[in-house]
């Protein structure tokens, strides 16, 4: 029964930390654009010529 006194605060601390990180990610705009990264792989990128000096 004494393990409950350790596990309960530990789980509340971990859950609160996860909630805090989620709220921080929302406020910093991490979830603003969910569509563009999925389509980005379909577009070709312009290749930049590499300037090789001989």
PyMOL commands that set and color helices and strands:
alter all, ss='L'
color gray80, all
select helices_A, chain A and resi 4-27+36-42
alter helices_A, ss='H'
color red, helices_A
deselect
rebuild
show_as cartoon
